[in-house]
Amino acid sequence: MAPPKAQPSGGYKVALSDSFTDNTWRTQVTQEFNNACQNTYKDKITCLPAADANHDTGTQISQISGFISQGVDILIIDANDASALNPVIEQAAKAGIQVVDFDNNTTSPYAIHLGEDQKEIGKLGGEWLAGMLKSGDEIISLDGITGNPTSDQRQAGADAALQAAGIKIVARGDTKWDKATAQTLATTLLTANPNVKAIYSQGGDASLGAIAAMHQLGMKVLPIPGEASNGFLKAWQKEHAADPNFTSWAFASPPQLVVNAIDTAIKALGGTDPGNSVMLDIPTITQDNLDQSVKPNLNDNLWLPTMLPDDFLAKNYAA
């Protein structure tokens, strides 16, 4: 943790280093960050434009070096690699910068690691799916991005839970948590494996893509867990209305985590020691609270819960 630092007259200078921004979740991260800068914490911070590394670790390291040179007080990171950023994070810390990583955490001892337990998220989803099946049943798995810390941890948690229940994963592939990619992959895997009884999905927009693939193939929608995007929650609601036997389960790992990271960094510079790791509770959605969670007047791209103000949502996320 960086040493305490009095808040400058213009507020702490904050930078966000994002590993990529090319899906709806990451787009909302930037929006949540900007809203925190311009509204929620406007009296405490001033923000540099967020940096997008476009999936390239070398680019992210270079961008972080640039932020160090610009004298930021707080550096927020969603990492492209769990360990490759460690040397530049150490440089930042030794320059007195408070570093907080979130979502895709690093292994650096010089950063505060904030997020949800991604392995537990995978475990919970795997256990829910196993509860819908019997030992020996076959499934396919829609993963995230092999090598990405969040993806690898979710996969490890889900695989262990499914294996413990005797569920067989007969095929799998990466979706980048993207709907179109997942739809194409699910179509291919379902066609090649007609005996599968369910689909495990890590979340993101992959579950939406899988549902679209099943409709495209003229199939009954198989059991599949998801994540709390408004699009998935609306699709789940629609499937349940058409078939009351259909149900699902979703976790929330919302883009507003970036705001939690800013808050943690401000408190740390103010002298509050949060420890090396800040693990947040994992909100979950079941059939019981689905109707209270979905936002019918907003579009599919919104991730929940959110700190974005109502006027912003009405302008940018109207259905």
Secondary structure as the mmCIF struct_conf table of DSSP 4:
data_model
#
loop_
_struct_conf.conf_type_id
_struct_conf.id
_struct_conf.beg_label_comp_id
_struct_conf.beg_label_asym_id
_struct_conf.beg_label_seq_id
_struct_conf.end_label_comp_id
_struct_conf.end_label_asym_id
_struct_conf.end_label_seq_id
HELX_LH_PP_P HELX_LH_PP_P1 ALA A 2 PRO A 4
HELX_LH_PP_P HELX_LH_PP_P2 ALA A 6 PRO A 8
TURN_TY1_P TURN_TY1_P1 SER A 9 GLY A 10
STRN STRN1 TYR A 12 ASP A 18
BEND BEND1 SER A 19 SER A 19
BEND BEND2 ASN A 23 ASN A 23
HELX_RH_AL_P HELX_RH_AL_P1 THR A 24 ASN A 35
HELX_RH_PI_P HELX_RH_PI_P1 ALA A 36 THR A 40
TURN_TY1_P TURN_TY1_P2 TYR A 41 LYS A 44
STRN STRN2 ILE A 45 CYS A 47
HELX_LH_PP_P HELX_LH_PP_P3 LEU A 48 ALA A 50
STRN STRN3 ALA A 51 ASP A 52
TURN_TY1_P TURN_TY1_P3 ASN A 54 HIS A 55
HELX_RH_AL_P HELX_RH_AL_P2 THR A 57 SER A 69
TURN_TY1_P TURN_TY1_P4 GLN A 70 GLY A 71
BEND BEND3 ASP A 73 ASP A 73
STRN STRN4 ILE A 74 ASP A 78
BEND BEND4 ASN A 80 ASP A 81
TURN_TY1_P TURN_TY1_P5 ALA A 82 LEU A 85
HELX_RH_AL_P HELX_RH_AL_P3 ASN A 86 LYS A 94
TURN_TY1_P TURN_TY1_P6 ALA A 95 GLY A 96
STRN STRN5 GLN A 98 PHE A 102
BEND BEND5 ASP A 103 ASN A 104
TURN_TY1_P TURN_TY1_P7 PRO A 109 TYR A 110
BEND BEND6 ALA A 111 ALA A 111
STRN STRN6 ILE A 112 GLY A 115
HELX_RH_AL_P HELX_RH_AL_P4 GLN A 118 GLY A 131
TURN_TY1_P TURN_TY1_P8 MET A 132 MET A 132
BEND BEND7 LEU A 133 LEU A 133
TURN_TY1_P TURN_TY1_P9 SER A 135 GLY A 136
STRN STRN7 GLU A 138 ASP A 143
TURN_TY1_P TURN_TY1_P10 THR A 146 GLY A 147
HELX_RH_AL_P HELX_RH_AL_P5 PRO A 149 ALA A 164
TURN_TY1_P TURN_TY1_P11 ALA A 165 GLY A 166
STRN STRN8 LYS A 168 ASP A 174
TURN_TY1_P TURN_TY1_P12 LYS A 176 TRP A 177
HELX_RH_AL_P HELX_RH_AL_P6 LYS A 179 ALA A 192
TURN_TY1_P TURN_TY1_P13 PRO A 194 ASN A 195
STRN STRN9 ALA A 198 SER A 201
BEND BEND8 GLY A 203 GLY A 203
TURN_TY1_P TURN_TY1_P14 GLY A 204 ASP A 205
HELX_RH_AL_P HELX_RH_AL_P7 ALA A 206 GLN A 216
TURN_TY1_P TURN_TY1_P15 LEU A 217 GLY A 218
HELX_LH_PP_P HELX_LH_PP_P4 MET A 219 PRO A 223
STRN STRN10 GLY A 226 GLU A 227
STRN STRN11 SER A 229 SER A 229
HELX_RH_AL_P HELX_RH_AL_P8 ASN A 230 ALA A 242
TURN_TY1_P TURN_TY1_P16 PRO A 244 ASN A 245
STRN STRN12 ALA A 250 PHE A 251
TURN_TY1_P TURN_TY1_P17 PRO A 255 GLN A 256
HELX_RH_AL_P HELX_RH_AL_P9 LEU A 257 LEU A 269
TURN_TY1_P TURN_TY1_P18 GLY A 270 GLY A 271
BEND BEND9 ASN A 276 ASN A 276
STRN STRN13 SER A 277 MET A 279
HELX_LH_PP_P HELX_LH_PP_P5 LEU A 280 ASP A 281
STRN STRN14 THR A 284 ILE A 285
TURN_TY1_P TURN_TY1_P19 GLN A 287 ASN A 289
HELX_RH_AL_P HELX_RH_AL_P10 LEU A 290 SER A 293
TURN_TY1_P TURN_TY1_P20 PRO A 296 ASN A 297
STRN STRN15 LEU A 298 LEU A 298
TURN_TY1_P TURN_TY1_P21 ASP A 300 ASN A 301
STRN STRN16 TRP A 303 TRP A 303
BEND BEND10 LEU A 304 PRO A 305
HELX_RH_AL_P HELX_RH_AL_P11 ASP A 310 ASN A 316
BEND BEND11 TYR A 317 TYR A 317
STRN STRN17 ALA A 318 ALA A 318
#
